[in-house]
Amino acid sequence: MAAAFSTTVSLPSRDRLTSILTRCFPSSLHTGRSLRLIRNPTTRAISSSMSVQAPKRSADVAYLDRKESGILHFVKYQGLGNDFIMVDNRDSSEPKVTPEQAVKLCDRNFGVGADGAIFVLPGIDGTDYTMRIFNSDGSEPEMCGNGVRCFARFIAELENLSGTHSFKIHTGAGLIVPEIQNDGKVKVDMGQPILQAPNIPTKLPANKNGSVIQAELLVNGIAWNVTCVSMGNPHCVTFGTKKSEALQVDELKLEDIGPMFEHHEMFPARTNTEFVQVISRSHLKMRVWERGAGATLACGTGACAVVVAAVLEGHTGRKCTVDLPGGPLEIEWREDNHIYMTGPAEAVFYGSAHLQL
Ligand SMILES: N[C@@H](CCC[C@H](N)C(=O)O)C(=O)O
């Protein structure tokens, strides 16, 4: 069992802390001990936490050698509790972590713990950066709304930028433009929703105009009323069953029904599913079961899809507050068909992890 201690010191910068710790623990990276740096982004107080593992022998020595060349430095970020291992990947157009390694890193018991791993890669086609992401199950989604807010704040940190800044980000869902605001929140132009059934993709029967609005989806013998929207990634939005329209989202057993939606045969690329309660014409409450990550505290693309579905089904206007388990997001589907999402993103801690093969 690892013994651990931690101290808190106030220092001007992370580089300075690194140099002090390197002087105090010169061989820490060569003996199988892992050294982690943690900074509280609000107070700039920095704490060091070192866990010392009992020395291992024989076959483990080679294992330790492999780990030595496989150390990943990362920053853990969260947006409304949707949390990510952010990796500075600006020196290469391939992620430094494989999907299998991402699964291990995201494990909440045996790894760092996160809903996904996100990589800041060089931009292409005139964009500033490329964002790629692996879900905690190792699958690669096209986009992540909370992730792109964290991405913007991470870039600002990497590039030492303060104040308002916007970036052109290439993603699997095309161009996404986050803008850091004066209050530190990030407003994102999330692009346009996709409503054509084959492009979502869903095999559910489409309306005359090709969209899937208030379709019937049979899940475990229950007929749900669903509207399908892609924000680059697929979403199935429901406000209730065909029998009883209104959902009380706190009462849902997400762990039971979520996977049945995710893996339903009507969704050839699987799906994210949002269960929504209408509070008023401008206020919604939702819970989400994410493709590849399960129940999360928030989903930015999901909140956008929910507002599109709410407008199409006639529940709300185009500007809504969407309450998620991790907190609220402000969503606006403008008349030019672009959707804007505004919400927080925060650094949680700095760390280094051994990449397991
Ligand atoms: N949490 C994200 C969405 C992440 C991707 C999703 N799990 C998928 O596979 O499509 C968000 O904030 O949008």
The ligand as an SDF file (V2000), in Angstrom:
LIG
                    3D

 13 12  0  0  0  0  0  0  0  0999 V2000
  -19.4180   15.2440  -22.3300 N   0  0  0  0  0  0  0  0  0  0  0  0
  -19.2990   15.7160  -23.6460 C   0  0  0  0  0  0  0  0  0  0  0  0
  -19.5810   14.7250  -24.7430 C   0  0  0  0  0  0  0  0  0  0  0  0
  -18.4690   13.6980  -24.8430 C   0  0  0  0  0  0  0  0  0  0  0  0
  -18.6200   12.7660  -26.0030 C   0  0  0  0  0  0  0  0  0  0  0  0
  -19.7500   11.7980  -25.8600 C   0  0  0  0  0  0  0  0  0  0  0  0
  -19.5740   10.9070  -24.7600 N   0  0  0  0  0  0  0  0  0  0  0  0
  -19.8790   11.0030  -27.1790 C   0  0  0  0  0  0  0  0  0  0  0  0
  -19.4000    9.8650  -27.2710 O   0  0  0  0  0  0  0  0  0  0  0  0
  -20.4450   11.5440  -28.1200 O   0  0  0  0  0  0  0  0  0  0  0  0
  -19.9250   17.0590  -23.8510 C   0  0  0  0  0  0  0  0  0  0  0  0
  -19.8260   17.8760  -22.9140 O   0  0  0  0  0  0  0  0  0  0  0  0
  -20.4240   17.3610  -24.9360 O   0  0  0  0  0  0  0  0  0  0  0  0
  1  2  1  0
  2  3  1  0
  2 11  1  0
  3  4  1  0
  4  5  1  0
  5  6  1  0
  6  7  1  0
  6  8  1  0
  8  9  2  0
  8 10  1  0
 11 12  2  0
 11 13  1  0
M  END
$$$$
